[in-house]
Structure formats: structure tokens, C-alpha cells
């Protein structure tokens, strides 16, 4: 594989993400068409349209790198690649169907089993986040580019957590107690990772539940902004797992979450 210019590749994708966001919004506001996949999860015509748009652009930019998308992957087939793209065209499909505003469009480039580039766009919120290396994480909003550095924007001395469910399991409650969590807000899509990278929340802990395409772009953005994205045991998280399933994860804005 030829060496990839991560910065150049990222910026060439931003316009495509903005177009994908407009397309997703248009379909959502019109009313989506829903079918049920073999794993009993919903997929919409919006998912499929965005997936096609992203895949076509990425294939032109990096024709030699395979693309693994939530909408086309066969999870029973082993991933033998070390370098590949992970796409989740609509993360938060159930929210998308209900016309809620937290759904996101996601892509990450995995190099040597680690996320090297990540882009996440929340079209309804007008917030696009991207990164392409340590210290190179940004948000594009209102035609302005804002550096991301995980600096705390919430009240100092208090830890603000995010979670993907309104019901917390005992192990998550215990972990929140260990981290002196002051309050916890539900957020279901990958937007939560961007909120942590932006310093608007401090902590996210989840059990083993999601797939690699659900977290890879957020992983890149958080780490490149200076945060920590590990297993719940604080071990390094790698990609290319046999069934694409993630272990439990812990996302921290900083080592000291109080400042």
C-alpha cells in the first residue's frame, strides 16, 4: 500500500460528508423507508444512500484500501486486513427514523489496526468533527474551523459523564462512582465521542456491545484531540477483530477529569 496523505485525504472527504448530511436530512424530512436486516436491526433508504455516496468517494481516493461498511459487511467472514476503512453511514438509525437530531455519519481509516483518520458529522446539529493525527483534531461549525484539545468546558471540580442508555448497569454505576461522576446524560450516537473531544463532557463507559464501525472515527478524534480511548481495563484498543465486535470501552477527556 502506498503511503496515504492523511491530511489531504481528510479534507477531500469533508465536502462529501457535507453532501451526505444534506442527503440524509432530505430523506429524513421526507420520511424514511425502513426495512429490517437479518440481524433484526433497522436500515433505511437514508443509510443506503449515504453509504453509496461515501463509498464512491473513498474508492476514488484510496482504490487499493478495502472498505468495510455496516450496511454491506458479512460479520461471519473474518477480517484479514490490517489497513481498511470502517464506515457507519448513519449511526443512530433508530433516532434517524424518529427524526431526532443526534444521528451521525462516520468514517475512519485504520492503518496497522489503529485509527489514523476519523470524520463524524451530525447534520441536524451542523457539527462536523475530523482528525488526521495527534494534535490535528478539529470541529467545523458555522463556517469556522475550531481546534479540539479536550480542554474542560464544563464546571471544574465536577465530572460529567455520557451513557448510551437511560438505565445504567451495576458495573457502570460502580465505574461512575470510582470516577466521582456528578451527572450523567444519555447520548446514543457517536456524537458523544466528539462531545468529549470538545471538552463538553468528561467520561463515557460502555460494556461490550458495539461494533468497530460504531466507534473507530470517534476513537481517532478523541485520541488526536488529546483524550484517552481504551478498553474498560485501560488497555490499547485495536481493530480488525474476527467478528468486528468491541470489548467494553472507556473514553476519558483527560487523566484528571476534574480539571
BELBEL-V25464 format. One record per pair of residues at least 24 apart in sequence whose ideal C-beta (glycine too) atoms are under 8 Angstrom apart, sorted by the first residue. I is the first residue (numbers start at 1). GAP is how many residues later the second one is. D is the distance in Angstrom with one decimal. If there is no record, write none. Layout:
# BELBEL-V25464
I GAP D
I GAP D
This chain:
# BELBEL-V25464
1 63 5.9
1 64 6.8
1 82 5.6
2 62 7.2
4 58 6.5
4 61 7.8
4 105 7.1
4 107 7.3
4 112 7.9
6 103 7.3
6 110 5.9
6 111 5.1
6 126 3.9
6 127 6.0
7 125 5.0
7 126 7.6
7 129 7.1
9 52 5.7
9 53 6.9
9 100 7.2
9 108 6.5
9 123 7.5
10 107 5.6
10 109 6.7
10 120 5.5
10 121 7.7
10 122 4.5
12 45 7.8
12 49 5.9
13 44 6.5
13 45 7.3
13 48 7.2
13 94 6.9
13 106 5.9
14 105 7.2
14 114 6.9
14 116 6.6
14 126 6.9
16 37 6.6
16 38 6.6
16 41 4.3
17 37 7.8
17 88 6.0
17 90 7.8
17 102 5.7
17 104 4.6
17 111 6.2
18 103 7.3
18 110 7.1
19 34 6.6
20 30 4.7
20 33 5.1
20 34 6.1
20 69 7.6
20 85 5.3
20 101 7.1
20 103 7.9
21 84 6.2
21 100 5.2
21 102 3.3
21 107 7.8
22 101 7.2
23 26 5.7
23 27 6.1
23 30 6.4
24 25 7.7
24 26 5.4
24 66 6.5
24 72 7.4
24 79 7.5
24 81 6.6
24 99 5.5
25 98 5.1
25 99 6.7
28 68 6.0
28 71 5.8
29 70 7.6
32 64 6.9
32 65 5.8
34 63 6.0
39 36 8.0
41 52 7.3
42 51 5.5
42 52 6.6
42 55 6.4
43 28 6.3
43 50 6.7
44 46 7.0
44 49 6.3
44 52 6.5
44 53 6.3
46 43 8.0
46 44 6.0
46 50 6.3
47 24 5.7
47 42 5.1
47 43 4.5
47 46 6.1
47 49 7.8
48 41 7.5
50 39 3.9
50 40 6.1
50 55 5.9
51 36 6.6
51 38 3.9
54 33 5.6
54 35 6.2
54 51 7.5
54 53 6.0
55 32 7.0
58 27 5.7
58 29 7.6
58 49 7.0
62 47 7.7
65 44 7.4
68 144 7.8
68 145 6.9
68 176 7.6
69 144 7.1
70 141 6.9
70 143 4.9
70 144 7.9
73 140 7.8
73 171 6.9
75 136 7.8
75 168 5.6
75 169 5.7
76 167 7.9
78 164 5.3
79 161 5.1
79 162 7.2
79 163 7.1
79 165 6.7
81 29 8.0
81 159 6.3
82 28 7.8
82 29 7.8
82 30 5.5
82 31 5.7
82 158 6.4
83 26 8.0
83 27 6.4
83 28 5.3
83 29 6.9
84 26 5.3
84 156 7.3
85 24 5.6
85 25 7.2
86 24 6.2
86 126 5.6
86 127 4.4
86 130 4.4
86 131 7.5
86 153 7.1
87 126 6.2
88 102 7.3
88 125 4.2
88 126 6.0
88 129 7.7
91 98 4.8
91 99 4.8
91 123 6.1
92 96 5.4
92 97 3.5
92 98 7.8
92 99 8.0
94 94 7.7
95 93 6.1
95 94 6.6
100 24 7.9
101 24 5.8
102 85 6.4
102 86 6.3
102 87 4.8
102 89 5.4
103 86 5.5
104 85 4.7
104 86 4.9
104 87 5.4
106 84 5.6
106 107 6.9
106 108 7.9
106 110 7.6
106 111 4.4
106 112 7.7
107 110 6.0
108 105 7.8
108 108 3.5
108 109 4.1
108 111 7.2
108 112 5.5
110 106 6.5
110 129 4.8
110 130 6.9
113 125 4.4
113 126 5.2
113 127 4.9
114 124 6.5
114 125 7.0
115 101 5.0
115 102 7.3
115 104 4.7
115 105 3.8
115 108 7.5
115 124 6.9
116 104 6.7
117 103 6.0
118 98 6.8
118 99 3.7
118 100 6.7
118 101 6.9
118 102 3.0
118 103 4.7
118 106 7.5
119 98 6.0
120 70 5.4
120 71 7.1
120 73 7.2
120 74 5.6
120 97 5.0
120 98 6.3
120 101 6.5
122 67 7.5
122 69 5.1
122 72 7.6
125 66 7.4
127 64 7.6
127 67 7.0
129 65 4.3
129 68 6.7
129 69 7.8
129 92 5.3
130 91 7.1
131 89 5.2
131 90 4.6
131 93 3.6
131 94 6.8
132 92 7.3
133 91 6.0
134 89 7.4
134 90 5.6
135 89 6.9
135 91 7.7
136 88 5.9
137 60 6.1
137 84 5.5
137 87 4.1
137 88 3.8
137 89 7.9
139 55 7.3
139 59 6.3
148 49 4.8
148 50 5.8
148 51 8.0
148 73 7.1
148 76 7.8
148 77 4.0
149 50 7.4
149 76 5.8
149 77 5.5
150 46 7.2
150 47 6.0
150 48 7.9
150 49 5.5
150 72 7.6
150 75 4.9
150 76 4.4
150 77 4.6
150 103 4.8
150 104 6.0
151 48 4.7
152 47 5.2
152 50 7.1
152 101 6.8
152 102 7.4
152 107 6.4
153 45 7.0
153 46 4.2
153 47 5.3
154 45 7.5
154 46 6.6
154 47 7.0
154 48 7.0
156 102 6.6
156 103 5.6
157 101 5.5
157 102 7.8
158 24 3.9
158 25 7.6
158 100 7.3
159 43 4.9
159 44 6.0
159 98 4.6
159 99 6.5
160 24 7.8
160 25 7.3
160 41 4.9
160 42 5.2
160 43 7.5
161 24 7.5
161 40 6.9
161 41 6.6
161 42 4.4
161 43 6.7
161 44 7.3
162 24 7.6
162 25 4.8
162 30 4.4
162 33 6.6
162 34 7.2
162 39 5.0
162 41 7.3
162 42 4.6
163 24 7.5
163 41 7.0
163 42 7.5
163 43 7.4
164 24 5.3
164 28 7.5
164 42 5.9
164 45 7.9
169 38 6.5
171 36 7.0
172 33 5.6
172 34 7.6
172 35 7.2
175 30 4.9
175 57 7.4
175 75 7.7
176 27 7.7
176 29 7.3
179 24 5.8
179 78 6.3
180 77 7.7
180 78 7.3
190 24 6.6
190 25 6.9
190 27 6.4
190 28 4.7
192 26 7.5
192 59 7.9
193 24 7.8
193 25 2.8
193 26 7.3
193 28 6.2
193 29 5.4
193 36 7.7
193 58 6.2
194 24 6.7
194 27 6.1
196 26 5.9
196 31 6.0
196 55 5.6
196 56 7.7
196 57 5.2
197 24 5.0
197 25 4.9
197 28 4.0
197 30 6.0
197 56 7.9
198 27 7.8
199 54 6.3
201 52 7.2
202 50 7.1
202 51 4.7
202 52 7.6
202 55 4.3
203 47 7.7
203 48 7.0
203 49 5.8
203 50 7.0
203 54 6.0
204 45 7.7
204 46 7.5
204 47 4.2
205 27 6.4
205 43 7.5
205 44 7.3
205 45 5.1
205 46 7.6
206 42 6.3
206 43 5.5
207 25 7.7
207 41 4.8
208 37 6.8
208 38 6.3
208 39 5.1
208 40 5.0
209 37 7.4
210 35 7.8
210 36 5.1
210 39 7.8
211 33 4.9
211 34 6.0
211 35 6.6
212 27 5.3
212 28 7.9
212 29 6.7
212 32 4.7
212 33 7.7
212 34 6.3
213 31 7.3
214 32 7.3
215 31 6.1
215 34 6.6
218 33 7.6
222 29 5.8
226 28 7.5
227 24 6.8
227 25 6.1
227 26 5.2
227 27 6.8
228 24 4.4
228 26 7.6
228 27 7.3
